[in-house]
Amino acid sequence: MMHVALSVDDVAGEEWFDAIADTRCIRAAEVTLACLTENTEIIERAAVRGIDLACVRDVLSSEESRYFSDIPLRVRQSVARTLGQRLIRCGRAGVRTASVRLGLERITEKEREGEIADRVAFLKNVISPLDSCGLTLCLTVRYPMERPQSREWDLAINIVHDVMHPVLRMGVDVFPSELDGDFDPMAFVRNTGMNLGVLRFVYEPGLGETLAASDLARWNEALRWHGYRGGIVFRPRPGIHTSIREVCAEVDAWAGIIQS
């Protein structure tokens, strides 16, 4: 069964939780790994409001993610061990999916084979202790790709295939405002469904960006048709014109479409 979560901003987390608690259909949230593991009270605060912390994003810092290739091997092995331990604690706390970026957009064709091998080795070290904790790690890519010549998508598929472990899947950040008018969710899910662990809709409500109910219904139909059982996360980018309660009300309506 698909689970729906609202991705919340660390800074205003308490306000987000209060607003989510007043919705009808949203009962799960996504937070950063740092927020979950460094804020010992967050699990209790969410539980009091009946909110599951089902998803974790930003498993590595932005610097570690973007410049992964530049991290020395010894340091990389230490990062993998520490990250695996933190993810085990997340799984035991009820987290279902955790998303990681590994600087795929910076890999050149000349470096391709070696960089894939480095990331496969890293991810194998991370996921080796995760079998028993019920958590899926998702290697995140962007859609649409920022540049037509980007190899990010192809690299992610190759890495997931080479790791070949049920704990590792792909996570896709979809930017609805950038999709072509003839975009077909059914074809998209058909091509990614077997590898997909979390589908995240990223948008900026402060700029008027949103998802049409008709488009979301098409996504829902495609996901159900292909038996998708992963996470669906709505990720509103915070802005100065963002009303947290208005955002939650809108996402609540979208969650109702998916759960209907």
C-alpha positions as CSV (number, residue, x, y, z in Angstrom):
1,M,0.0,0.0,0.0
2,M,1.3,3.5,-0.9
3,H,2.0,5.8,2.0
4,V,1.7,9.6,1.6
5,A,3.9,12.0,3.5
6,L,4.4,15.8,3.7
7,S,8.0,16.9,3.7
8,V,8.5,19.5,6.4
9,D,11.1,22.2,6.9
10,D,13.4,21.7,9.9
11,V,13.3,25.3,11.1
12,A,9.5,25.5,11.3
13,G,8.9,21.8,12.2
14,E,6.7,22.4,15.2
15,E,4.4,24.6,13.2
16,W,4.2,22.0,10.4
17,F,3.4,19.2,12.8
18,D,0.6,21.3,14.3
19,A,-0.9,21.9,10.9
20,I,-0.6,18.3,9.8
21,A,-2.3,17.1,12.9
22,D,-5.4,19.1,11.9
23,T,-5.6,17.5,8.4
24,R,-7.9,14.6,7.5
25,C,-5.7,12.4,5.4
26,I,-2.0,13.2,6.1
27,R,-0.6,11.1,8.9
28,A,3.1,11.0,7.9
29,A,5.9,13.4,7.5
30,E,9.4,13.6,5.9
31,V,12.2,15.2,7.8
32,T,16.0,15.4,7.3
33,L,18.2,12.8,8.8
34,A,20.0,15.4,10.9
35,C,16.7,16.6,12.3
36,L,15.7,13.0,13.2
37,T,18.9,11.9,14.8
38,E,20.1,15.1,16.4
39,N,16.7,16.2,17.8
40,T,15.9,13.6,20.4
41,E,12.4,15.1,21.1
42,I,11.1,15.1,17.5
43,I,9.9,11.5,17.5
44,E,7.9,12.1,20.7
45,R,6.5,15.4,19.4
46,A,5.3,13.8,16.2
47,A,3.9,10.8,18.0
48,V,1.8,13.0,20.3
49,R,0.2,14.5,17.2
50,G,-0.4,11.1,15.6
51,I,2.2,11.7,12.9
52,D,4.5,8.9,11.6
53,L,8.0,10.0,10.6
54,A,7.9,7.7,7.6
55,C,10.5,9.3,5.3
56,V,13.9,10.9,5.7
57,R,15.7,13.1,3.2
58,D,19.2,14.6,3.0
59,V,20.9,11.5,4.3
60,L,24.2,13.1,3.5
61,S,25.0,16.8,3.8
62,S,24.8,18.9,0.6
63,E,28.6,19.0,0.5
64,E,29.1,15.3,1.0
65,S,26.5,14.6,-1.7
66,R,27.7,17.0,-4.3
67,Y,31.4,16.4,-3.8
68,F,31.2,12.7,-3.1
69,S,33.9,11.9,-5.7
70,D,36.3,14.1,-3.8
71,I,35.9,12.4,-0.4
72,P,39.1,10.2,0.3
73,L,38.4,6.5,0.4
74,R,39.3,6.1,4.1
75,V,36.9,8.9,5.0
76,R,34.2,7.5,2.7
77,Q,34.4,4.1,4.5
78,S,33.9,5.8,7.8
79,V,31.0,7.8,6.5
80,A,29.4,4.6,5.2
81,R,29.7,2.9,8.6
82,T,28.3,5.9,10.5
83,L,25.5,6.3,8.0
84,G,24.5,2.7,8.2
85,Q,24.2,2.9,12.0
86,R,22.1,6.1,11.9
87,L,19.8,4.5,9.3
88,I,19.3,1.4,11.5
89,R,18.1,3.8,14.3
90,C,15.8,5.4,11.8
91,G,14.3,2.1,10.8
92,R,13.7,1.1,14.4
93,A,11.9,4.5,14.8
94,G,9.5,3.6,12.1
95,V,11.1,5.3,9.1
96,R,10.3,3.5,5.8
97,T,12.4,5.3,3.2
98,A,15.5,7.3,3.4
99,S,16.8,9.3,0.4
100,V,20.5,9.9,-0.6
101,R,22.2,11.9,-3.3
102,L,25.7,11.0,-4.5
103,G,26.8,13.7,-6.9
104,L,25.8,11.9,-10.0
105,E,25.3,15.1,-11.9
106,R,29.1,15.8,-11.7
107,I,30.3,12.5,-13.2
108,T,31.8,12.8,-16.7
109,E,31.7,10.0,-19.3
110,K,35.4,9.5,-18.9
111,E,35.1,8.8,-15.2
112,R,31.9,6.8,-15.5
113,E,33.0,3.2,-14.8
114,G,35.2,4.1,-11.8
115,E,32.7,6.5,-10.3
116,I,29.9,3.9,-10.6
117,A,32.1,1.3,-8.9
118,D,32.9,3.7,-6.0
119,R,29.3,4.4,-5.4
120,V,28.3,0.7,-5.6
121,A,31.0,-0.1,-3.0
122,F,29.8,2.7,-0.8
123,L,26.2,1.8,-0.9
124,K,26.9,-1.9,-0.3
125,N,28.7,-0.9,2.9
126,V,25.8,1.3,4.0
127,I,22.9,-1.2,3.3
128,S,24.6,-4.3,4.6
129,P,23.2,-3.9,8.1
130,L,19.7,-2.7,7.0
131,D,18.1,-6.0,6.1
132,S,16.3,-6.4,9.4
133,C,15.2,-2.9,10.2
134,G,12.5,-2.5,7.4
135,L,14.0,0.6,5.8
136,T,14.5,1.2,2.1
137,L,17.4,3.5,0.9
138,C,16.6,5.4,-2.2
139,L,19.2,6.9,-4.6
140,T,17.6,10.2,-5.7
141,V,17.5,11.6,-9.1
142,R,15.7,14.7,-10.6
143,Y,13.0,14.7,-13.2
144,P,13.0,16.4,-15.6
145,M,16.8,16.4,-15.8
146,E,18.3,19.9,-15.4
147,R,20.3,19.4,-18.6
148,P,19.2,17.4,-21.7
149,Q,22.7,15.8,-21.8
150,S,22.6,14.8,-18.1
151,R,23.6,11.2,-17.4
152,E,22.2,11.2,-13.9
153,W,19.2,9.0,-14.6
154,D,21.2,6.4,-16.5
155,L,23.9,6.3,-13.8
156,A,21.4,5.8,-11.0
157,I,19.8,2.9,-12.8
158,N,23.2,1.3,-13.3
159,I,24.2,1.7,-9.7
160,V,20.9,0.3,-8.3
161,H,21.3,-2.7,-10.8
162,D,24.9,-3.3,-9.8
163,V,24.2,-3.2,-6.0
164,M,21.2,-5.6,-6.7
165,H,19.8,-5.5,-3.2
166,P,16.1,-5.2,-2.3
167,V,16.9,-2.5,0.3
168,L,18.2,-0.1,-2.4
169,R,15.7,1.6,-4.8
170,M,15.5,4.8,-6.8
171,G,13.9,8.0,-5.5
172,V,12.7,10.5,-8.0
173,D,12.2,14.2,-7.4
174,V,9.5,15.3,-9.9
175,F,9.1,19.0,-10.6
176,P,5.5,19.2,-11.9
177,S,5.9,22.8,-13.1
178,E,8.7,21.7,-15.5
179,L,6.9,18.7,-17.1
180,D,5.9,18.9,-20.8
181,G,2.2,19.3,-21.6
182,D,2.1,15.8,-23.1
183,F,3.8,14.1,-20.2
184,D,2.4,10.6,-19.6
185,P,2.6,9.3,-15.9
186,M,1.6,5.8,-17.1
187,A,4.7,5.6,-19.4
188,F,6.9,7.1,-16.7
189,V,5.9,4.6,-14.0
190,R,6.1,1.7,-16.5
191,N,9.8,2.6,-17.1
192,T,10.7,3.2,-13.5
193,G,8.2,1.2,-11.4
194,M,10.4,-1.8,-10.6
195,N,13.2,0.4,-9.2
196,L,11.1,3.1,-7.6
197,G,11.1,3.4,-3.8
198,V,9.8,7.0,-3.3
199,L,8.2,9.5,-5.6
200,R,8.6,13.1,-4.4
201,F,6.7,16.0,-5.9
202,V,8.8,19.2,-5.5
203,Y,7.1,22.6,-6.0
204,E,7.2,26.1,-4.7
205,P,3.7,27.3,-3.5
206,G,5.0,30.8,-2.8
207,L,5.5,31.2,-6.6
208,G,2.1,29.8,-7.3
209,E,3.3,26.4,-8.3
210,T,0.8,23.5,-7.6
211,L,-0.5,20.2,-8.9
212,A,-3.7,19.9,-10.8
213,A,-6.1,17.4,-9.3
214,S,-6.6,15.9,-12.7
215,D,-2.8,15.3,-13.1
216,L,-2.5,13.8,-9.7
217,A,-5.4,11.5,-10.5
218,R,-3.4,10.3,-13.6
219,W,-0.4,9.7,-11.4
220,N,-2.5,7.8,-8.9
221,E,-4.0,5.6,-11.7
222,A,-0.5,4.8,-13.1
223,L,1.0,3.9,-9.7
224,R,-1.9,1.7,-8.7
225,W,-2.0,0.0,-12.2
226,H,1.7,-1.0,-11.7
227,G,1.2,-2.1,-8.1
228,Y,3.5,0.6,-6.6
229,R,3.8,0.2,-2.8
230,G,6.4,2.9,-2.0
231,G,6.2,6.4,-0.7
232,I,4.6,9.5,-2.2
233,V,6.0,12.7,-0.7
234,F,4.9,16.2,-1.3
235,R,7.8,18.6,-0.9
236,P,6.8,22.3,-0.8
237,R,9.8,24.5,-0.9
238,P,9.4,27.1,1.8
239,G,9.3,30.7,0.8
240,I,8.4,34.1,2.2
241,H,4.9,33.8,0.8
242,T,4.2,30.3,2.0
243,S,1.3,29.7,4.4
244,I,1.9,26.4,6.2
245,R,-1.7,25.8,7.0
246,E,-2.8,26.6,3.4
247,V,-0.1,24.2,2.1
248,C,-1.2,21.5,4.4
249,A,-4.9,21.9,3.4
250,E,-3.9,21.6,-0.3
251,V,-1.8,18.5,0.3
252,D,-4.5,17.0,2.4
253,A,-6.8,17.2,-0.6
254,W,-4.2,15.6,-2.8
255,A,-3.6,12.8,-0.2
256,G,-7.4,12.2,-0.3
257,I,-7.2,11.6,-4.1
258,I,-4.4,9.0,-3.6
259,Q,-6.1,7.2,-0.8
260,S,-9.5,7.1,-2.4
